[in-house]
Amino acid sequence: RNLPKDDFLRIIRVFYKCVKETIATDILSLKDGKPVRRVEVNEVVEVLEGPIKDDSFGVMRVRARLLKDSAEGWTSIAGNRGTVFLKRGGNMYKVVKETFMSRDIQPDDDESLMKKLAVGTVLEMHEVPRLDAASGFTRMKAKVKGEATVGWVTTMENPKKVFVQVL
């Protein structure tokens, strides 16, 4: 039996969740790098390369895509004095405001065609959250934990109306 390409790629992708605010830089070296932007607490990053040791400070760094805006940069997993900035994870989410799951990225007009997700439902991310231009919602393809149900869920309507948060 062959593993479908999408499933293989989902399995090998590595995500981290920011647990202490840090900075992403344009190059590996902290000493010579220029800031790309801040990485905020609870922000999720996808590892593109690394971890690699930055010898100038003796810290392990990863080149990552910041899911919030797709910016890319190098960020430290932990500081040289033990302060942890990134923890493995970021692919599990919890529903914090009742929402619906649809088959396609665009929500169905008829709510009866969608699955209602109660507060507390845990989701495993299958595709990173992205803006659906048609609805204006940020949507993520996910699987409901403990079920075979996979679909698109609204994570955010605007920055103030959040439906799903990273665990």
N, C-alpha and C positions, 0 to 999 in steps of 0.2 A: 504494500500500500504506500502510495506517495503522499507526502505532506504538501498541501497546496502552498504556493509561494507566499501568499499573504499571511498564512499561519506561521510559516517559518520565520518571516521577517518580524512578526509580532513577538515571537518567542525570543529572538536574539537581541531585540532592542533593549537598551538599558536606560532607565530613568532614575533621576535623583530628585528629591524634594529639598528645597532650601529650608534649613532650620534656624539659621542666623544670617541676617543681611550681610551680603558680600558684594564684591565688584567683579564683573566680567571684563577682561582686557583683550586687546586685539592680538596679542601674541603670548606664547607660553611663559616667557620671562616676566615675572612681577616687576623686576627692577627696570626693565626697558619698555614694558608694555604701556599702552595708553588705554584709559577706561573706555569701554563700549557703553556700559550702563550698569546701574545697580541691579542686583538680583534680590528680590524681596522675599521675606519669610512666606512659606507655603507655595512659592512659585515652583513650577516643575520645569526641569531641564532634561533634554535627551542627549546622552553622550554620543558624540560623533568620533572622538578619538581619545585615547588614553585609558586609564590615568598614566601620566608621565611625570617624573620628578623634575621640579624646577630647582636646579642645583644652587641658584643664587640665594634661595631662602630655605631649601630643604623641605619643600612641601610637594604633595602630589596634586597635580592639576589635570583637569579634563577640558577638552574642547567640546562645547555643548551648544545646542540650539535651545534658546529660551522660548518655551511654548507660548508664552503670553503674546509675543510679537514676532517670533521667528528670528530675532537677532541672534548672532552667533558670536561666541567669544570663549576665552579661557578663564576658568574659575577654579579656585582651590577647594578640595574636598574638606580639608582641615588646615588650621594654621600651624605654625611651627611650635606653638606652645600648647597644642592639643585642642584648641577651640574648633568644634565641628561646625562646618558651614552647610554641607550637603549630606543627606542620608539616602541610602538606596531606597527606592520606592517611587511613588509618584504616579503609578499606573492604576491605583485603586482609588475610587471616589465614593462619596456618600451623598444621597439625595437629602437636601436640607429644606427644600420647599417642594411640595407635590408637583410633579411634572409628568409629561407623557413621552413615550418612546414610539417612534414611527419606523417604517421600513426604509424610507429614503431620508436624505438629509433635509429635505423640505417637509415640514410638518403637514399632516393631512388636515384638510378643512373639517372633516368629520371625525370628531374625537372618538367615536365608537370603533374606528378603524385602528386606533392606537392603544397601546398598553399603558395604563395608569401606573405610575411609580410612586409609592408612598414614601413619606419621610423616613429615613433610616435605611432604605434600600441601598445595598452595596453594589457597585458597578466596577467591572474591569475594563479599562480603556482598550479599545481595539484600533482606533484612529484618533490622532490628536485633535483637540477642540479647534474648530475653525469657524469663521463667520460665514453664515449662509446669506448671501447677498439678497436673495428673494424675500426672506422673512425678516432679515436684520438681526436674527438670533445667532448666538455662538452655539454650535452643535458639535457633539462628539459621538462617534460610533463606539458602542460599548456592549458588553455582555452582562446580564444580570447574574450576580454570584449565586451559585447553587441551582441555576436553571440553564437551559439551552438557548434562552431568548437573547438574540442579538439585534440591535437596531440603533437608531439615532435618537439622542436625547438632548434637550435644550439644557445647556449648562448655565447660560446667562442671557438675559434679555437686554440688559444694558449694564454698565458697571455697578449699578445699585441693586439690581434684581437678580440675585444669584439663586440657582436651583440645585446645583451640584458643586461640591467642594472636594478637593483632594484630601485623602485620609492621612 
